[in-house]
Amino acid sequence: MLDQKTETAVPTDTFDHLWTIWSEPFAALQTGIAGLSRYTADFFTSYLRSTEYFQRVEGDRLFAQSPSDNLEAYLGLLENNLELITRSLNGSARMMESYIRNEADRGIEALQEALFNNDIKKLAQFSQRQARLMERVTVDYPEAIAAIEPEYGFHFERGTHPLIDETGRFQLYRVAPSLPDVQTRMDAKPILIIPPYVLGANILGFLPGEQRSYAHAFANQGIPTYIRILKDIANTPDLQTMTAEEDARDTRQFCEAIQRAHGKPVTLNGYCQGGFNSLCNLLSGILDGLVDAFITCVSPMDGTRSRGLARFLARLPERFNDLAYGTRILPNGNRVADGRLMGWVYKLKSIEHEIPAAAFFNDLMMFARMRDIDTPINKTAAALNYWLQNERNDLPLEITRVSFASYNIPITDDGTLPIRLFGEKLNLKRLSAKKIPWLICYGTNDDLVEKETALAPLDYIDAEVTPFPKGHVAIATSWSSPNSACALHTRFGDGNWRGPIRFHLDLDAEPASTPAKAGGSTGRIPAPAMPATPSETKPADSRAAKPKPAPSRKKRPNPKPKPAPSRKKRPNPKAAAPKPKNTPAKKSGRAAAKRATGTGRGRTKNA
């Protein structure tokens, strides 16, 4: 009986294997085409929208220009498009090649077994693997992305976070801790987080249940944590027509409400574009007496230094480098900048990675590298893709012009921004004059806001610098975990760098060990580069935390006796204030940042 069963099982297995070898490649092909079509649809929806705007604008401008000007502009646009096509084809080919190389060994081994050992089992398994990989990318991955929505972001509609104040354009929420045993310390120094306009606020409340949330990382330390939230622009005319001055006034109103609640000045923290808008507000003087410390994370301070987006804009003929080509007209007649289209422009900047075929095979590689391709999909990956697919907000045109100017006009030699607020120039040196400590955080592998773009202010003023590994949103996702290697509430790395929460907590603790506050009538606390004890001086400025800058401190004349009197002689700021500020001897702010990070201008990606 056993022999008979064995004899009948062999042809059955062989038939099953043959059927698998024949059918699974067809299933894989069908599923792959469906998946690639979905990726293509997401990309080309924005492309079709851009062509609609282009035709509308050119319909008005084409006949207003001379034929020679039109020809020159269109030839330049053609050249730019051909360059994008070439890069997209190269990127797609590279990702397809990477996938084939990854799977080639398995395929060759299976084929050898079939040809030389007459065993087709491995060939059947290989066919099944390809079909399953395609199914994971096309079916399972989108389902996981949709399923993460209840866990992703703040969900203010649930009432967990109290609404503190609002204007016609924004709402102010206090972020509740995500840990049940943590209580907000109402007597602690508060922080106000300004999210980016385009990317939305939810990226800063990434996965609270997994303790991967930038805002909750502050709140879980008991810090009074506030976040400014945009109202729905489609239904808020006041937001649609908002100016940069109204942004500043609303920020001031919120800072006043926060200071009344806690009796302490606010730390202002801008993420990405929110950092540049916050800087403009600070330099305008409207936040004087309310904000005494500043934190920016991956914020573009001088977009003209961007190797990616600035290069992309520079290649465009000047005629087409115009916000009109990204402007959407709402039913009420108001004009706003199309947020989804702006996100698509960032994709064009990195088109070799973002073109649909390259993106599809990149995701395919993610599953192919897994030991078990049926491993549950990582929540972080699902939430990141949910953010990329769903979090794109339209912008008020006047706010968009602020960012547009920063990417087209550099900061002047004397530190003046290409922006005016309330009719006045904005100069970076005002922060030094007001003695506002500034922590600049950047991503060493950020290809959206590169190191040079984020650290541009160091050419004009001093600031503390903290480099974070990985890319643009890693601070809000990977490093917001309290157990991560670069946790925000710790010091980390070769330079003993401070995370933003550590920076904020140190500021809150500093008045207790300092006899008087700096800044005169503004009530600002001393900068972290001016600690109470000499032993704390070195780690206070992360750019001078390495052993190398230590001798430079000794080169200052009489370095030991001067720092202490400079604190006590605060009423005479002209004589004493410059000395604590310049305690670490530096050739320039940027040179000091390079010494601290160990990277040069050309090594950002490998930092």
URTAUR-V86867 format. One record per residue. N is the residue number from 1. NEAR is the number of other ideal C-beta (glycine too) atoms within 8 Angstrom. Layout:
# URTAUR-V86867
((N,NEAR) (N,NEAR))
This chain:
# URTAUR-V86867
((1,4) (2,5) (3,6) (4,7) (5,8) (6,8) (7,7) (8,8) (9,8) (10,8) (11,7) (12,8) (13,9) (14,9) (15,8) (16,9) (17,12) (18,10) (19,8) (20,11) (21,12) (22,8) (23,8) (24,13) (25,11) (26,8) (27,10) (28,13) (29,8) (30,8) (31,13) (32,10) (33,8) (34,9) (35,12) (36,11) (37,8) (38,10) (39,12) (40,9) (41,8) (42,10) (43,14) (44,9) (45,8) (46,13) (47,9) (48,8) (49,11) (50,12) (51,8) (52,8) (53,15) (54,9) (55,8) (56,8) (57,11) (58,8) (59,7) (60,7) (61,9) (62,8) (63,4) (64,5) (65,10) (66,5) (67,6) (68,6) (69,9) (70,10) (71,8) (72,9) (73,12) (74,8) (75,8) (76,10) (77,11) (78,8) (79,8) (80,11) (81,8) (82,8) (83,9) (84,10) (85,8) (86,8) (87,10) (88,12) (89,8) (90,9) (91,13) (92,12) (93,8) (94,10) (95,13) (96,10) (97,8) (98,10) (99,12) (100,8) (101,7) (102,9) (103,11) (104,8) (105,6) (106,9) (107,9) (108,8) (109,9) (110,12) (111,9) (112,9) (113,13) (114,12) (115,6) (116,6) (117,7) (118,5) (119,7) (120,12) (121,9) (122,11) (123,13) (124,14) (125,9) (126,11) (127,13) (128,10) (129,11) (130,12) (131,13) (132,10) (133,13) (134,14) (135,10) (136,12) (137,13) (138,13) (139,9) (140,10) (141,13) (142,9) (143,8) (144,10) (145,11) (146,8) (147,7) (148,12) (149,7) (150,5) (151,10) (152,11) (153,7) (154,13) (155,7) (156,11) (157,4) (158,5) (159,5) (160,6) (161,10) (162,6) (163,9) (164,11) (165,9) (166,7) (167,7) (168,6) (169,12) (170,11) (171,10) (172,15) (173,13) (174,11) (175,14) (176,9) (177,12) (178,10) (179,7) (180,4) (181,3) (182,10) (183,5) (184,13) (185,8) (186,7) (187,5) (188,12) (189,12) (190,15) (191,15) (192,15) (193,16) (194,13) (195,16) (196,10) (197,12) (198,11) (199,12) (200,12) (201,12) (202,11) (203,15) (204,13) (205,14) (206,16) (207,13) (208,12) (209,6) (210,9) (211,15) (212,11) (213,14) (214,16) (215,13) (216,15) (217,14) (218,15) (219,15) (220,12) (221,10) (222,10) (223,16) (224,14) (225,14) (226,15) (227,15) (228,15) (229,12) (230,13) (231,12) (232,6) (233,13) (234,6) (235,5) (236,11) (237,7) (238,8) (239,12) (240,13) (241,9) (242,11) (243,8) (244,12) (245,8) (246,9) (247,13) (248,15) (249,9) (250,12) (251,16) (252,12) (253,10) (254,15) (255,14) (256,9) (257,11) (258,15) (259,13) (260,7) (261,10) (262,12) (263,6) (264,9) (265,13) (266,13) (267,15) (268,17) (269,15) (270,17) (271,17) (272,14) (273,13) (274,14) (275,16) (276,15) (277,15) (278,15) (279,15) (280,15) (281,15) (282,13) (283,13) (284,12) (285,7) (286,11) (287,14) (288,8) (289,7) (290,10) (291,13) (292,12) (293,15) (294,15) (295,15) (296,18) (297,15) (298,16) (299,16) (300,15) (301,14) (302,11) (303,12) (304,10) (305,11) (306,14) (307,7) (308,11) (309,12) (310,12) (311,10) (312,11) (313,10) (314,6) (315,7) (316,11) (317,10) (318,5) (319,9) (320,9) (321,8) (322,7) (323,10) (324,7) (325,10) (326,13) (327,12) (328,11) (329,6) (330,10) (331,3) (332,6) (333,6) (334,9) (335,9) (336,13) (337,15) (338,12) (339,12) (340,9) (341,14) (342,14) (343,11) (344,12) (345,11) (346,10) (347,11) (348,10) (349,10) (350,10) (351,12) (352,11) (353,9) (354,10) (355,12) (356,11) (357,11) (358,15) (359,12) (360,12) (361,13) (362,10) (363,10) (364,12) (365,12) (366,9) (367,11) (368,11) (369,6) (370,8) (371,3) (372,5) (373,10) (374,5) (375,7) (376,3) (377,9) (378,6) (379,10) (380,11) (381,9) (382,14) (383,14) (384,10) (385,10) (386,14) (387,15) (388,7) (389,8) (390,6) (391,11) (392,10) (393,11) (394,9) (395,13) (396,13) (397,11) (398,10) (399,14) (400,13) (401,9) (402,13) (403,12) (404,9) (405,10) (406,16) (407,12) (408,10) (409,6) (410,7) (411,13) (412,7) (413,3) (414,7) (415,12) (416,10) (417,12) (418,10) (419,10) (420,7) (421,14) (422,8) (423,4) (424,8) (425,6) (426,14) (427,10) (428,14) (429,10) (430,11) (431,12) (432,10) (433,6) (434,10) (435,12) (436,13) (437,13) (438,13) (439,15) (440,14) (441,14) (442,15) (443,14) (444,14) (445,10) (446,13) (447,9) (448,10) (449,13) (450,13) (451,12) (452,11) (453,13) (454,15) (455,14) (456,11) (457,15) (458,15) (459,9) (460,10) (461,12) (462,11) (463,10) (464,15) (465,16) (466,14) (467,16) (468,12) (469,9) (470,9) (471,9) (472,10) (473,10) (474,12) (475,16) (476,12) (477,14) (478,11) (479,14) (480,15) (481,10) (482,9) (483,5) (484,9) (485,6) (486,12) (487,12) (488,15) (489,10) (490,8) (491,9) (492,9) (493,8) (494,5) (495,11) (496,10) (497,13) (498,14) (499,16) (500,14) (501,12) (502,12) (503,16) (504,16) (505,11) (506,11) (507,14) (508,11) (509,8) (510,13) (511,8) (512,5) (513,6) (514,11) (515,4) (516,6) (517,9) (518,12) (519,12) (520,5) (521,5) (522,9) (523,8) (524,13) (525,12) (526,13) (527,10) (528,15) (529,14) (530,13) (531,9) (532,7) (533,6) (534,6) (535,5) (536,9) (537,13) (538,9) (539,10) (540,11) (541,13) (542,13) (543,15) (544,14) (545,12) (546,9) (547,4) (548,7) (549,15) (550,8) (551,7) (552,11) (553,13) (554,7) (555,6) (556,9) (557,3) (558,6) (559,10) (560,6) (561,6) (562,10) (563,13) (564,7) (565,9) (566,13) (567,15) (568,7) (569,9) (570,11) (571,4) (572,7) (573,8) (574,5) (575,6) (576,13) (577,12) (578,6) (579,10) (580,14) (581,12) (582,9) (583,12) (584,12) (585,8) (586,13) (587,4) (588,8) (589,15) (590,9) (591,9) (592,16) (593,12) (594,11) (595,12) (596,15) (597,11) (598,7) (599,11) (600,5) (601,6) (602,4) (603,8) (604,12) (605,7) (606,5) (607,11))
